[in-house]
Amino acid sequence: MAPVTISNVRKRYGSAEVIHGVSVDVQDGEFVILVGPSGCGKSTLLRMIAGLENISGGELRIGPRVVNDVPPKERDIAMVFQNYALYPHMTVADNMGFSLKLKGASKSEIKERVDRAADILGLTKLLDRYPRQLSGGQRQRVAMGRAIVRDPQVFLFDEPLSNLDAKLRVAMRTEIKALHQRLKTTTIYVTHDQIEAMTMADKIVVMHDGIVEQIGAPLELYDRPANLFVAGFIGSPAMNFLKGHLQGGRFVAQDGTALPVTVPPAASDGQPVVYGIRPEHISLGTGHAAHVSVIEPTGSETQAFIRLGDNPLVGVFRERIALQPGARLDVRLDPERVHLFDKASGQRLA
């Protein structure tokens, strides 16, 4: 196990810079997730850590060693890809032990490590099967087992669950987190799925257009997003945003709707802001008269698309609501849970 230190790292393709001075400290044994939309640079950064992409600037350390120019095979890392990349003509055991065989390990050592990894991943009864005889989840576990047998300092995961169906993704999330809790190996994991990031990570790095927008624990990012991008990306359904200004200790939307603010920023009267509130912080009750656009029952919750004046909002309620489009729905917006952002910069206001 080893810490990973990314210091002002940059990546250029010709004159186009795609990673703009990223700095992240990954502690020994920590599970860190790089999350962001497609094209934000998260997979490129992971490939730079793995040595599959050259570094254009900055410094990358694995443990105490600078590895900018160290070949991938000498970095003591193991990578699990979105594509399982299993050899179809090899059994599960042979796939898992192939890297050790290339290193010249003895048959007894290979068997010992493969058996240990298979026991951890519940693959013991499948060691004699071929990849074509396995389900998607089993193939992903074999790919993870191939990484475990190497006993690396760092695990790198590049969207490993993207090819799985929704139910299996949930199950594999739990398995990967449990595996990390057992092995305590430093892990860096890339995903575009913020639910994966929230449920699995010790620390999340939110990326956008090649820069880091915010780094923090999952609930820290959820409760105190640094800017509009993080606020809109973290949380499902996404946070509601209304444009307007502050006036007399309240928020006034562009259509004149006034909404409560517990403690407005000092000297803020007339300041253009964006008012943010999460769907789960809107409740049924006396406060504001909204009108229903669409009701989506999900079983345990009801998702309601409503209009408050001219402002579209999404609310998530525990109650079951049976209303037709256009019907009135009285709602309360919790002033304690309101987020205010400067309209010009997008930054959170204290």
Secondary structure as UniProt FT lines:
FT   STRAND          4..13
FT   TURN            14..15
FT   STRAND          16..26
FT   TURN            28..29
FT   STRAND          31..35
FT   TURN            38..39
FT   HELIX           42..50
FT   STRAND          57..62
FT   TURN            63..64
FT   STRAND          65..66
FT   TURN            68..69
FT   HELIX           72..74
FT   STRAND          77..80
FT   TURN            88..89
FT   HELIX           92..102
FT   TURN            103..104
FT   HELIX           107..121
FT   HELIX           124..126
FT   TURN            127..128
FT   HELIX           131..133
FT   HELIX           136..148
FT   TURN            149..150
FT   STRAND          154..158
FT   TURN            160..163
FT   HELIX           166..183
FT   STRAND          186..191
FT   HELIX           194..200
FT   STRAND          203..208
FT   TURN            209..210
FT   STRAND          211..216
FT   HELIX           218..223
FT   HELIX           228..233
FT   STRAND          240..247
FT   TURN            248..249
FT   STRAND          250..253
FT   TURN            254..255
FT   STRAND          258..260
FT   TURN            266..267
FT   TURN            269..270
FT   STRAND          272..277
FT   HELIX           279..281
FT   STRAND          282..297
FT   STRAND          302..308
FT   TURN            309..310
FT   STRAND          311..317
FT   TURN            325..326
FT   STRAND          328..333
FT   HELIX           335..337
FT   STRAND          339..342
FT   TURN            343..345
FT   STRAND          347..348
//
